[in-house]
Amino acid sequence: MNGNLKLAVQKKGRLTEKSLELLRHCGMEIENYSERLVVTVRNFPMDILFLRDDDIPEYVQDGVADIGIVGENVIYEKQSKTDTMEKLGFGKCSLQLAYPENKELKTLGDVNGKIIATTYPKILKDFLNKNNLDAKIIELSGSVEIAPSLGIADLICDIVSTGNTLMMNKLKKSFKVFDSEAVMISSSNANSKNEILNDLLGRIRSVLKARSSKYLMMNIPKNSLDEIIRIIPSLKSPTVLHLADEHLLAVHAVIPSDTFWQIFGELKSAGASGILLLPIENMIL
């Protein structure tokens, strides 16, 4: 054992590149893993294990990996004994019921008596029980979308992100069963490597905070300062700078990304000009 923190990520799939991208934004140098199952980060005491996403919760639960990045849907389905440390803001999707385009599913009650194919029987069963529905569940390991056309099932319950796969198979999504996104999970073994883990979490939280924020810069009339400060949903007190023109001030602030266009009109009305909105790579609070 080299004492490194061991992180399990999906070997190949929708979370792989986003997981590695997050780590690289945390300043980690990761070589091209290609077909390798384990890669050691060059400049951080961590080994990355590339696994099937379905196996990640069990590997973390059993302590083979200290931490893992995996979808919430997989954790719930596997009922693993792990702790969720951080939601990572990518890999967002939902598990939904879908049915053939030439059929109708107007209410949840229409599910009664139907046959539903899925790779997530546990999640689906809990959903049916919660809504007092009676339907037969058929568990498939893959290619769930073709089940209705083969006459195996009336409906499917599967992961939907863009919906393109459903359209290709002439299916329509209907009721949402479960929401999911990528999260970081840990095992009890990770506690023995707290210093490394806390360093990693600090970097990740810095990147996630930066992604949800923007750096706002603008010039304003000096007499509009109080109004501008009222308008800006700044994370901290904005920076105010004097300019060569004694009637103007420069205001800099970090704001939540999704609020800019909500306040843009108010800023213009208050006299703001030369407005710049810039991305932030990392942010330490």
C-alpha positions as a printed NumPy array, in Angstrom:
array([[  0.   ,   0.   ,   0.   ],
       [  1.42 ,   3.405,  -1.006],
       [ -0.755,   5.457,   1.352],
       [ -2.413,   7.287,  -1.542],
       [ -6.082,   8.186,  -1.529],
       [ -7.922,   5.833,  -3.879],
       [-10.66 ,   7.311,  -6.05 ],
       [-12.972,   5.158,  -8.182],
       [-14.439,   6.69 , -11.343],
       [-16.423,   5.32 , -14.241],
       [-14.122,   3.675, -16.799],
       [-16.264,   4.515, -19.803],
       [-19.552,   6.366, -19.899],
       [-21.314,   9.678, -19.466],
       [-19.524,  10.558, -16.206],
       [-15.954,   9.661, -17.217],
       [-14.777,  12.82 , -18.977],
       [-16.61 ,  15.167, -16.624],
       [-15.009,  13.446, -13.62 ],
       [-11.509,  13.76 , -15.105],
       [-12.191,  17.343, -16.182],
       [-13.153,  18.236, -12.603],
       [ -9.932,  16.704, -11.269],
       [ -7.817,  18.532, -13.847],
       [ -9.452,  21.823, -12.862],
       [ -8.356,  20.963,  -9.321],
       [ -4.771,  21.149, -10.603],
       [ -4.192,  17.417, -10.953],
       [ -1.961,  16.03 , -13.682],
       [ -3.553,  12.833, -14.986],
       [ -1.876,  10.893, -17.747],
       [ -3.82 ,   9.249, -20.55 ],
       [ -5.306,   6.198, -18.894],
       [ -6.33 ,   4.419, -22.121],
       [ -6.971,   0.783, -21.149],
       [ -5.293,   0.967, -17.756],
       [ -7.343,   0.193, -14.658],
       [ -5.272,   2.26 , -12.22 ],
       [ -3.464,   5.571, -12.762],
       [ -1.47 ,   7.519, -10.182],
       [ -1.888,  11.306, -10.237],
       [  1.541,  12.844, -10.905],
       [  1.317,  15.78 ,  -8.491],
       [ -1.13 ,  14.604,  -5.8  ],
       [ -1.128,  11.518,  -3.524],
       [ -4.047,   9.806,  -5.193],
       [ -4.636,   6.722,  -7.361],
       [ -7.577,   6.66 ,  -9.775],
       [ -9.333,   3.331, -10.274],
       [-11.34 ,   2.982, -13.496],
       [-14.362,   0.722, -12.901],
       [-17.848,  -0.065, -14.19 ],
       [-20.197,   2.472, -12.607],
       [-22.328,  -0.323, -11.11 ],
       [-19.268,  -1.621,  -9.24 ],
       [-18.165,   1.697,  -7.737],
       [-20.518,   1.735,  -4.688],
       [-19.476,  -1.783,  -3.677],
       [-15.755,  -1.053,  -4.104],
       [-16.132,   2.028,  -1.897],
       [-18.348,   0.234,   0.61 ],
       [-15.775,  -2.569,   0.948],
       [-12.884,  -0.129,   1.297],
       [-11.104,  -1.153,  -1.905],
       [-11.532,   2.487,  -2.935],
       [-11.644,   5.288,  -0.342],
       [-13.935,   7.5  ,  -2.387],
       [-15.839,   7.322,  -5.669],
       [-17.645,   9.46 ,  -8.214],
       [-20.925,   7.902,  -9.319],
       [-24.534,   8.77 , -10.108],
       [-27.09 ,   8.941,  -7.292],
       [-29.236,   6.492,  -9.24 ],
       [-26.537,   3.807,  -8.963],
       [-26.083,   4.398,  -5.227],
       [-29.81 ,   4.126,  -4.554],
       [-30.233,   1.067,  -6.743],
       [-27.304,  -0.754,  -5.14 ],
       [-28.328,   0.293,  -1.6  ],
       [-24.664,   0.665,  -0.732],
       [-23.492,   1.635,   2.757],
       [-21.538,   4.723,   1.76 ],
       [-21.63 ,   8.412,   2.672],
       [-22.362,  11.135,   0.128],
       [-19.763,  13.859,   0.596],
       [-20.505,  16.273,  -2.235],
       [-22.913,  16.804,  -5.12 ],
       [-20.761,  17.575,  -8.153],
       [-23.136,  19.469, -10.436],
       [-22.739,  17.322, -13.56 ],
       [-24.25 ,  14.119, -14.905],
       [-27.733,  15.433, -14.17 ],
       [-30.5  ,  13.22 , -15.485],
       [-33.769,  11.65 , -14.436],
       [-35.203,   8.171, -14.398],
       [-38.511,   8.357, -16.254],
       [-41.308,   6.183, -17.475],
       [-41.598,   6.106, -21.267],
       [-44.111,   4.493, -23.607],
       [-44.578,   3.951, -27.373],
       [-45.614,   6.965, -29.439],
       [-48.78 ,   5.202, -30.615],
       [-49.976,   4.605, -27.037],
       [-51.369,   6.874, -24.329],
       [-50.386,   7.291, -20.688],
       [-52.448,  10.147, -19.316],
       [-52.279,   9.489, -15.576],
       [-50.116,   7.469, -13.22 ],
       [-53.098,   5.188, -12.699],
       [-52.712,   4.004, -16.291],
       [-49.545,   2.198, -15.18 ],
       [-51.613,  -0.356, -13.267],
       [-51.528,  -3.777, -14.871],
       [-48.722,  -2.85 , -17.241],
       [-45.344,  -4.555, -17.727],
       [-42.356,  -2.23 , -17.252],
       [-38.799,  -3.033, -18.363],
       [-35.919,  -1.382, -16.507],
       [-32.332,  -1.741, -15.328],
       [-33.352,  -0.076, -12.042],
       [-35.855,  -2.468, -10.417],
       [-35.245,  -1.228,  -6.862],
       [-35.881,   2.437,  -7.698],
       [-38.912,   1.54 ,  -9.817],
       [-40.4  ,  -0.778,  -7.194],
       [-40.117,   1.906,  -4.513],
       [-41.773,   4.421,  -6.85 ],
       [-44.664,   2.056,  -7.588],
       [-45.156,   1.286,  -3.897],
       [-45.057,   4.969,  -2.952],
       [-47.798,   5.713,  -5.469],
       [-49.864,   2.573,  -4.709],
       [-49.401,   1.249,  -8.228],
       [-49.49 ,  -2.388,  -9.315],
       [-47.301,  -3.21 , -12.318],
       [-44.998,  -6.054, -13.267],
       [-41.288,  -5.237, -13.384],
       [-38.936,  -6.957, -15.832],
       [-35.24 ,  -6.392, -15.139],
       [-33.003,  -6.039, -18.197],
       [-29.254,  -5.479, -18.184],
       [-29.252,  -3.183, -21.222],
       [-31.045,  -2.   , -24.385],
       [-34.188,  -1.273, -22.38 ],
       [-35.53 ,   1.026, -25.118],
       [-36.28 ,  -1.819, -27.518],
       [-38.409,  -3.793, -25.02 ],
       [-41.795,  -2.358, -26.135],
       [-41.073,  -2.917, -29.847],
       [-40.139,  -6.539, -29.094],
       [-43.369,  -7.047, -27.192],
       [-41.496,  -7.741, -23.946],
       [-42.966,  -4.78 , -22.053],
       [-45.629,  -2.081, -22.31 ],
       [-43.429,   0.652, -20.833],
       [-39.835,   1.245, -19.88 ],
       [-38.245,   3.041, -16.949],
       [-34.825,   4.37 , -17.877],
       [-32.343,   7.232, -17.535],
       [-33.241,  10.266, -19.644],
       [-30.942,  13.232, -20.214],
       [-31.605,  14.684, -23.69 ],
       [-34.41 ,  12.308, -24.717],
       [-32.781,  11.583, -28.096],
       [-32.517,   7.838, -27.441],
       [-36.229,   7.672, -26.684],
       [-37.125,   9.488, -29.897],
       [-34.9  ,   7.153, -31.928],
       [-36.877,   4.231, -30.514],
       [-40.253,   5.971, -30.996],
       [-40.871,   6.368, -27.301],
       [-42.286,   9.291, -25.329],
       [-41.233,  10.153, -21.78 ],
       [-43.959,  10.678, -19.228],
       [-43.68 ,  10.534, -15.437],
       [-40.467,  11.252, -13.547],
       [-39.407,   8.489, -11.168],
       [-36.056,   9.677,  -9.797],
       [-33.646,  12.625, -10.182],
       [-29.911,  12.003, -10.223],
       [-26.549,  13.713, -10.574],
       [-22.932,  12.755,  -9.993],
       [-21.834,  12.73 ,  -6.354],
       [-18.695,  11.888,  -4.431],
       [-19.106,   9.042,  -1.973],
       [-16.744,   7.775,   0.721],
       [-16.081,   4.754,   2.878],
       [-15.132,   4.618,   6.553],
       [-11.552,   3.858,   5.45 ],
       [-11.267,   7.334,   4.001],
       [-11.078,   8.745,   7.543],
       [ -7.527,   7.432,   7.859],
       [ -6.525,   9.707,   4.982],
       [ -8.332,  12.828,   6.187],
       [ -5.552,  15.263,   5.351],
       [ -5.427,  14.199,   1.69 ],
       [ -9.21 ,  13.927,   1.468],
       [ -9.798,  17.381,   2.955],
       [ -7.278,  18.853,   0.51 ],
       [ -9.13 ,  17.216,  -2.398],
       [-12.553,  18.341,  -1.135],
       [-11.297,  21.896,  -0.681],
       [-10.112,  21.981,  -4.289],
       [-13.344,  20.463,  -5.602],
       [-15.522,  22.903,  -3.675],
       [-13.42 ,  25.774,  -4.965],
       [-13.966,  24.658,  -8.571],
       [-17.699,  24.048,  -8.059],
       [-18.17 ,  27.46 ,  -6.451],
       [-16.303,  29.115,  -9.303],
       [-18.454,  27.335, -11.894],
       [-21.622,  28.698, -10.325],
       [-20.248,  32.243, -10.109],
       [-19.13 ,  35.027, -12.426],
       [-16.9  ,  38.072, -11.942],
       [-18.84 ,  41.252, -12.694],
       [-17.07 ,  44.51 , -13.588],
       [-18.699,  47.825, -14.51 ],
       [-18.461,  51.589, -14.326],
       [-21.201,  53.485, -12.521],
       [-22.092,  57.095, -11.693],
       [-20.822,  57.916,  -8.199],
       [-24.288,  58.972,  -7.065],
       [-25.715,  55.528,  -8.022],
       [-23.438,  53.514,  -5.709],
       [-26.026,  52.76 ,  -3.022],
       [-28.589,  51.639,  -5.607],
       [-26.06 ,  49.464,  -7.461],
       [-24.969,  47.763,  -4.229],
       [-28.629,  47.044,  -3.477],
       [-29.11 ,  45.438,  -6.9  ],
       [-25.994,  43.218,  -6.905],
       [-26.437,  39.803,  -5.225],
       [-22.74 ,  39.784,  -4.355],
       [-21.176,  36.859,  -2.465],
       [-19.055,  39.387,  -0.565],
       [-19.052,  43.166,  -0.306],
       [-18.261,  44.494,  -3.806],
       [-14.975,  46.236,  -4.545],
       [-15.345,  49.954,  -5.325],
       [-12.542,  51.795,  -7.151],
       [-12.139,  55.476,  -7.993],
       [-11.559,  56.379, -11.662],
       [ -9.857,  59.308, -13.39 ],
       [-13.313,  60.774, -14.005],
       [-14.304,  61.948, -10.525],
       [-17.987,  61.408, -11.324],
       [-17.52 ,  57.676, -11.977],
       [-16.643,  54.603,  -9.939],
       [-15.658,  51.079, -10.942],
       [-17.49 ,  48.285,  -9.156],
       [-16.253,  44.667,  -9.126],
       [-18.23 ,  41.803,  -7.578],
       [-18.615,  38.034,  -7.655],
       [-22.223,  37.061,  -8.345],
       [-24.149,  33.805,  -8.885],
       [-24.044,  32.961, -12.607],
       [-27.789,  32.541, -13.014],
       [-28.677,  36.009, -11.67 ],
       [-26.895,  38.291, -14.136],
       [-29.636,  38.529, -16.741],
       [-32.19 ,  39.045, -13.989],
       [-30.428,  42.204, -12.794],
       [-28.943,  43.408, -16.099],
       [-31.838,  45.777, -16.835],
       [-31.748,  47.279, -13.36 ],
       [-28.006,  47.87 , -13.614],
       [-28.417,  49.69 , -16.943],
       [-31.275,  51.764, -15.545],
       [-29.082,  52.754, -12.602],
       [-26.45 ,  54.055, -15.04 ],
       [-24.018,  51.134, -15.2  ],
       [-21.833,  51.048, -18.314],
       [-18.869,  49.073, -19.661],
       [-20.323,  45.941, -18.053],
       [-18.087,  42.87 , -18.216],
       [-18.982,  39.368, -17.033],
       [-16.014,  37.01 , -16.727],
       [-15.672,  33.313, -15.842],
       [-13.822,  32.277, -12.683],
       [-11.491,  29.28 , -12.712],
       [-11.213,  28.742,  -8.956],
       [-12.532,  30.527,  -5.9  ],
       [-11.351,  30.111,  -2.308],
       [-13.761,  31.464,   0.289]])
